[in-house]
């Protein structure tokens, strides 16, 4: 059996398979099916300072090899997480990555301060609209990425900071560099693409919010390319995600340079996806006589 352990920013993961934010909640439901300790880590549901109800329904739509969602960051708030969900996750022996969001820079700083030192890592969701800057998402422009990263990093004295990049931008390399310049310890990508699905009988979008975030197997080739670009733009670790359904998919991201991967939409199609993908990854490594998963990170050579 190959060694699947990876280390990112001093945090040790038993394997490189992490549950992607928004697809595994806070882990409780999946723990009813299998021991959460089988996966490397959990990136929590995106949290805000105060509880949020999210967007009106319908907020999920299916497409060919993808799904669209516009959940709207429904969550119980950071205080509820600290009191009820964090102790549960701590018992399970998985790396706890707190995914956080806000409407202003102050929101990001405040929520990071609350989580500093009590979670293993913080992951910034910067695809949220900045209400003090005309509603444009923090993650669109390099300047705002750098600013929100600096604000969050200043509040984190003990906990490493991951910045999760949006793919709906002009340049992934430029934005990755901006996150690094702002003080990010690590970046993760890709977040969802913006898309639309139409009910042709009603002649209206299926999702009440009109547009939603596209994820699933259909986005994988674009995500792999963007991860490769990010890896070659920065000198901090990169966590890759986007359409990973199998162990072989994970191998692609690792070869492109990701140190670990997040599995999201696959969890909806197969509730046992994460431990299965970890086993498939191990099987691929064994079949190729590779002793450690770290040996394949960044081995991609362009034609």
C-alpha positions as CSV (number, residue, x, y, z in Angstrom):
1,X,0.0,0.0,0.0
2,X,1.4,3.4,-1.0
3,X,1.9,6.2,1.5
4,X,-1.0,8.6,0.9
5,X,0.0,11.2,3.6
6,X,0.6,14.7,2.5
7,X,1.6,17.9,4.3
8,X,0.4,21.4,3.4
9,X,1.5,24.4,5.4
10,X,2.6,22.2,8.2
11,X,-0.8,20.5,8.4
12,X,-0.6,16.7,8.0
13,X,-3.4,14.9,6.0
14,X,-3.7,11.1,6.2
15,X,-4.5,11.2,2.5
16,X,-5.0,14.0,-0.1
17,X,-8.8,13.6,-0.4
18,X,-10.7,16.5,1.1
19,X,-14.5,17.1,1.1
20,X,-15.2,20.3,-0.8
21,X,-17.1,23.1,0.8
22,X,-20.9,23.1,0.3
23,X,-21.0,19.4,-0.6
24,X,-20.4,17.7,2.8
25,X,-22.0,20.0,5.2
26,X,-20.2,19.6,8.5
27,X,-19.6,15.9,8.0
28,X,-22.3,14.5,10.2
29,X,-24.5,12.9,7.5
30,X,-21.5,11.2,5.8
31,X,-20.3,9.9,9.1
32,X,-23.5,7.9,9.3
33,X,-22.4,6.0,6.3
34,X,-18.6,5.7,6.9
35,X,-16.0,6.7,9.4
36,X,-14.9,10.3,8.4
37,X,-11.4,9.4,9.4
38,X,-11.1,7.6,6.1
39,X,-10.7,11.0,4.3
40,X,-8.0,13.5,4.7
41,X,-10.0,16.5,5.6
42,X,-13.3,18.4,5.4
43,X,-13.8,21.9,4.1
44,X,-16.9,23.0,5.9
45,X,-20.1,24.5,4.5
46,X,-19.3,28.2,3.8
47,X,-19.9,30.1,7.0
48,X,-20.7,33.7,7.7
49,X,-20.7,35.7,11.0
50,X,-24.5,35.5,11.3
51,X,-26.9,32.6,10.2
52,X,-28.1,32.8,6.6
53,X,-31.2,31.3,5.1
54,X,-29.8,31.3,1.5
55,X,-31.6,31.8,-1.8
56,X,-35.2,31.0,-2.7
57,X,-36.0,27.6,-4.2
58,X,-35.5,26.0,-6.7
59,X,-31.8,26.4,-6.3
60,X,-30.4,23.2,-7.8
61,X,-30.6,22.2,-11.5
62,X,-29.1,19.3,-13.4
63,X,-27.2,19.5,-16.7
64,X,-25.2,17.0,-18.8
65,X,-22.4,15.8,-16.5
66,X,-22.8,18.9,-14.3
67,X,-25.1,20.5,-11.7
68,X,-25.9,24.1,-11.1
69,X,-26.5,25.5,-7.6
70,X,-27.5,28.8,-6.2
71,X,-27.9,27.8,-2.5
72,X,-26.7,31.2,-1.3
73,X,-24.5,30.2,1.6
74,X,-27.3,28.9,3.8
75,X,-25.5,28.2,7.1
76,X,-26.1,28.4,10.9
77,X,-23.4,31.0,11.5
78,X,-19.8,30.7,12.9
79,X,-20.8,30.6,16.6
80,X,-23.1,27.6,16.0
81,X,-20.2,25.9,14.2
82,X,-17.8,26.5,17.0
83,X,-20.2,25.3,19.6
84,X,-21.8,22.3,17.9
85,X,-19.9,21.2,14.8
86,X,-16.3,21.8,15.5
87,X,-16.2,19.4,18.6
88,X,-17.8,16.7,16.5
89,X,-15.2,17.1,13.7
90,X,-12.4,17.1,16.2
91,X,-13.5,13.7,17.5
92,X,-13.2,12.3,14.0
93,X,-9.5,12.9,13.5
94,X,-9.9,14.7,10.1
95,X,-8.2,18.0,9.2
96,X,-10.8,20.7,9.7
97,X,-10.8,23.5,7.1
98,X,-13.3,26.3,7.9
99,X,-14.6,27.8,4.7
100,X,-15.7,31.4,5.4
101,X,-17.4,34.2,3.6
102,X,-18.5,37.8,4.1
103,X,-20.1,40.9,2.6
104,X,-17.3,43.3,3.7
105,X,-13.6,43.2,4.5
106,X,-14.5,43.6,8.2
107,X,-16.7,40.5,8.0
108,X,-13.8,38.4,6.8
109,X,-11.5,39.8,9.4
110,X,-14.0,39.2,12.2
111,X,-14.8,35.6,11.3
112,X,-11.1,34.7,10.8
113,X,-10.3,36.1,14.3
114,X,-13.0,33.9,15.8
115,X,-11.6,30.8,14.1
116,X,-7.9,31.5,14.6
117,X,-6.1,28.7,16.5
118,X,-9.2,26.4,16.8
119,X,-9.4,25.0,13.3
120,X,-6.6,23.5,11.2
121,X,-6.9,25.8,8.2
122,X,-9.2,28.6,7.0
123,X,-10.4,28.7,3.4
124,X,-11.7,32.1,2.0
125,X,-14.7,32.0,-0.3
126,X,-14.0,35.1,-2.2
127,X,-16.7,34.6,-4.8
128,X,-19.1,36.6,-2.6
129,X,-20.2,40.1,-3.5
130,X,-18.6,43.0,-1.7
131,X,-21.5,45.2,-0.7
132,X,-19.3,48.2,-0.2
133,X,-17.9,48.0,-3.7
134,X,-21.0,47.9,-5.8
135,X,-21.6,44.2,-5.4
136,X,-18.7,42.9,-7.4
137,X,-17.3,39.7,-6.1
138,X,-14.1,39.9,-4.0
139,X,-12.5,37.3,-6.2
140,X,-12.8,39.0,-9.6
141,X,-10.1,41.7,-9.5
142,X,-6.5,41.2,-8.4
143,X,-6.6,44.3,-6.2
144,X,-9.6,43.1,-4.2
145,X,-8.2,39.6,-3.9
146,X,-5.0,41.0,-2.4
147,X,-7.0,43.3,0.0
148,X,-9.3,40.6,1.4
149,X,-6.4,38.2,1.7
150,X,-4.4,40.8,3.7
151,X,-7.3,41.5,6.0
152,X,-7.9,37.9,6.7
153,X,-4.3,37.0,7.2
154,X,-3.9,39.8,9.7
155,X,-6.6,38.2,11.8
156,X,-5.0,34.7,11.6
157,X,-2.0,34.5,14.0
158,X,-1.9,30.7,14.2
159,X,-4.0,29.2,11.4
160,X,-2.8,28.8,7.8
161,X,-4.9,30.6,5.2
162,X,-6.2,29.1,2.0
163,X,-7.7,31.5,-0.7
164,X,-10.2,29.8,-2.9
165,X,-10.1,31.3,-6.4
166,X,-13.0,31.9,-8.7
167,X,-12.6,30.6,-12.3
168,X,-14.9,33.4,-13.6
169,X,-11.9,35.8,-14.1
170,X,-9.6,37.2,-16.8
171,X,-6.4,35.6,-15.5
172,X,-6.0,32.7,-13.0
173,X,-2.2,33.3,-12.8
174,X,-2.6,37.0,-12.0
175,X,-5.2,36.3,-9.4
176,X,-3.2,33.5,-7.9
177,X,-0.2,35.8,-7.5
178,X,-2.4,38.5,-5.9
179,X,-3.5,36.0,-3.3
180,X,0.1,35.1,-2.6
181,X,1.1,38.7,-2.4
182,X,-1.7,39.3,0.1
183,X,-0.3,36.7,2.4
184,X,-2.1,33.5,1.4
185,X,-0.3,30.3,2.7
186,X,-2.1,28.2,0.1
187,X,-4.6,28.6,-2.7
188,X,-7.4,26.3,-3.8
189,X,-9.3,26.2,-7.1
190,X,-11.6,26.1,-8.9
191,X,-14.8,27.4,-7.4
192,X,-17.8,27.0,-9.6
193,X,-18.3,28.5,-13.0
194,X,-21.4,30.8,-13.6
195,X,-24.0,29.1,-15.7
196,X,-27.7,29.0,-16.5
197,X,-30.3,26.2,-17.2
198,X,-33.6,27.0,-18.9
199,X,-37.0,25.3,-18.5
200,X,-38.1,25.5,-22.1
201,X,-41.8,24.9,-21.3
202,X,-41.9,27.7,-18.8
203,X,-39.4,29.8,-20.9
204,X,-37.7,30.7,-17.6
205,X,-34.5,29.8,-15.8
206,X,-34.9,26.6,-13.7
207,X,-33.1,28.3,-10.8
208,X,-35.0,31.0,-9.0
209,X,-31.8,33.0,-8.8
210,X,-31.6,32.8,-12.7
211,X,-27.9,31.7,-12.7
212,X,-26.0,29.3,-10.6
213,X,-22.5,27.8,-10.0
214,X,-21.7,24.9,-12.4
215,X,-19.8,21.9,-11.0
216,X,-19.3,18.3,-11.8
217,X,-17.5,16.0,-14.2
218,X,-18.1,18.2,-17.2
219,X,-15.8,21.0,-15.8
220,X,-12.8,18.8,-15.1
221,X,-10.6,19.6,-18.2
222,X,-11.0,23.3,-17.6
223,X,-10.3,23.0,-13.9
224,X,-7.1,20.9,-14.5
225,X,-5.8,23.6,-16.9
226,X,-6.5,26.3,-14.4
227,X,-4.8,24.4,-11.5
228,X,-1.8,23.9,-13.7
229,X,-1.6,27.6,-14.5
230,X,-1.9,28.5,-10.8
231,X,0.8,26.0,-9.7
232,X,3.2,27.6,-12.2
233,X,2.3,31.1,-11.1
234,X,3.0,30.9,-7.4
235,X,5.4,29.2,-4.9
236,X,2.8,28.3,-2.3
237,X,0.9,25.0,-2.2
238,X,-2.2,24.5,-4.4
239,X,-5.3,22.4,-3.7
240,X,-7.1,21.4,-6.8
241,X,-10.8,20.6,-7.5
242,X,-13.4,20.5,-10.2
243,X,-15.1,17.4,-11.5
244,X,-13.1,14.8,-9.6
245,X,-15.2,11.5,-9.7
246,X,-12.5,8.8,-9.6
247,X,-9.0,8.1,-8.3
248,X,-7.6,8.6,-11.8
249,X,-9.2,12.1,-11.9
250,X,-7.4,12.9,-8.7
251,X,-4.1,11.7,-10.3
252,X,-4.6,14.2,-13.1
253,X,-4.8,17.1,-10.6
254,X,-1.8,15.9,-8.6
255,X,0.3,15.5,-11.8
256,X,-0.7,19.1,-12.7
257,X,0.9,20.2,-9.4
258,X,-1.9,20.1,-6.8
259,X,-0.7,18.9,-3.4
260,X,-4.2,17.6,-2.5
261,X,-7.7,17.6,-4.0
262,X,-11.2,18.4,-3.0
263,X,-14.1,16.2,-4.0
264,X,-17.5,17.9,-4.3
265,X,-20.3,17.0,-6.7
266,X,-19.2,13.4,-6.7
267,X,-20.6,13.1,-3.2
268,X,-24.1,13.8,-4.5
269,X,-23.8,11.0,-7.1
270,X,-22.1,8.5,-4.8
271,X,-22.3,9.1,-1.0
272,X,-19.2,6.9,-0.6
273,X,-17.2,8.8,-3.2
274,X,-14.4,10.1,-1.0
275,X,-13.2,6.9,0.6
276,X,-13.7,5.2,-2.8
277,X,-11.5,7.8,-4.6
278,X,-8.9,7.4,-1.9
279,X,-8.8,3.6,-2.4
280,X,-8.7,4.1,-6.2
281,X,-5.8,6.5,-5.9
282,X,-4.0,4.0,-3.7
283,X,-4.7,1.2,-6.2
284,X,-3.3,3.3,-9.1
285,X,-0.1,4.1,-7.2
286,X,0.3,0.4,-6.3
287,X,-0.3,-0.6,-9.9
288,X,2.5,1.7,-11.0
289,X,4.9,0.8,-8.2
290,X,4.8,4.3,-6.7
291,X,5.6,4.3,-3.0
292,X,4.3,7.8,-2.1
293,X,1.6,10.0,-3.5
294,X,4.0,12.9,-3.3
295,X,6.1,11.3,-6.0
296,X,3.5,12.2,-8.7
297,X,2.9,15.8,-7.6
298,X,3.9,18.2,-10.5
299,X,5.3,15.5,-12.7
300,X,3.4,16.7,-15.8
301,X,5.6,17.5,-18.8
302,X,4.0,19.4,-21.7
303,X,4.3,18.1,-25.2
